[in-house]
Amino acid sequence: MLPHFTINKEMENGEFSGEKLNKTKSPIAIYIATHKNKWRSINLNTFIDYLNNYQKTNKKYTVPS
């Protein structure tokens, strides 16, 4: 997870993609960056699933795009 300002250039040129999470509880946007061809542990996959599900079920806290 990285603050948006640290990867802003990479996000703009398409090197990274990410998900924004709850802005009201965190003053810094959080992004997940993983290498698409690298193995991910079950723990990391579970964490990513949790964040994705949290965002889907808490739309009122999602930062608008």
N, C-alpha and C positions, 0 to 999 in steps of 0.2 A: 504494500500500500504506500502510495506516494502523494504528497501534496501537489495540487494542480500546478502551482507556480514552478515546481521543479521539472515538470515534463511538458509544459505548455507548448514549446516549440515542436516537440515530437508528436504531440497530439494534433497540432495544426497541419503538419506535413504527412500525417498518416502512419508514422512509424509505430505509434502506440494507439491503442483504443482502450477505453475504460468505462467504468460505471461510476456515476456520482451517487453518493449516499447522503443521508440525513444531514442537511445543513443546519437545522435548528439545534441539534445537539453537538455538532462539531463545527468549529469555525473554519476548518480547512477541508476542502473536498478530498475524498479518498478514491484512488484508482487502483485497480488490480492489473498487474502486468506479468504475463507468463509467456514463455517461449512455446509456440504452437507445436514444435517437433520434439520437445523434451518431456520426459516422464514426470508425472505429478503424483505425489503421494496421496493416499486415501484421505489423510488429514487435510491436505491443501484442497483437494476436491470438495470435501465436506465443508470447509470454511468458505469457499467460493459459492457453493450451493446455498449456504446459510445467508450470505450477503445478498445474493440474488433474490432469494425468497423474502428476506426482510424488506428489500426495496419494493417488491411486488405487493406485499401486504401492508406497507406503510406509505402509500402514495402521497398522503398529506404532508409527509416530511421530505419527499424527494425534491431535489433542486430542479427547477424547470430548465429545460435545454435552451 
